[in-house]
């Protein structure tokens, strides 16, 4: 007679062995399905191709040449755009610097232009304050 502890251990080992065997069988089934599906897809493609092998190779070659030509043209266009952006950046910096200098000169000219008027307004404001003070003094 097997003791109960040994029987439980034996059952667990048997259960684990069944699980591992199931995983192995599942992986084999998956791989088998992938291989059979790939073969079926290849056969279907070969049977449904509308042109012969020579024609298909020629079409692929022509299309690849056209794609390479388009890629080269795109590369040239990208280089032209990059050069245009670089030129615009340099010119933009020069124009902005010139604009800032012109703005500074204009502000300085404006300050010089309004200075006499500003001084005149300050004098008139002092006179008004003095007049108000005199009126306040006389009313008291």
Phi, psi and omega in degrees: 000138181271131176297156185299318180299318179294321180296319180295316179297319180297318180295319179295317178298317180296319180295318180293322179296320179296320181296313179299317180297322178295321178294319179295316180294323179295317179295319178296319179297320180296312180298317178300316179297320179295316180296313181296320178296320178296318178297316181296320179294319178298315179296316180297320179295315180297321182285333184260003179291129185280358181222167180285172181298318179297316180295319180297317178297319179296317179297316179297317180297314180297316180295323180293323177295319179296320179294318178297320178297316179298321180294319178296318178297319178297320179297317178296317179297320180295319178296319178297319179295317179300316179296320179296318179295319179297315179297314180298323179295314181296313180295320179298318178298318181295317181294318180295318177299316179297318180298317180296317178297316178298320180296318178299315179298318180296318178295318178296318177298318180297317179299317179294324182291321183272349183304311178299320179294322179295316179295320179297317179296322178296320177297314180296323178295320178295320178297318178297319179297317178298318179297317179296318178297318179296318179296318179297318181294318181290332180280344182274000000 
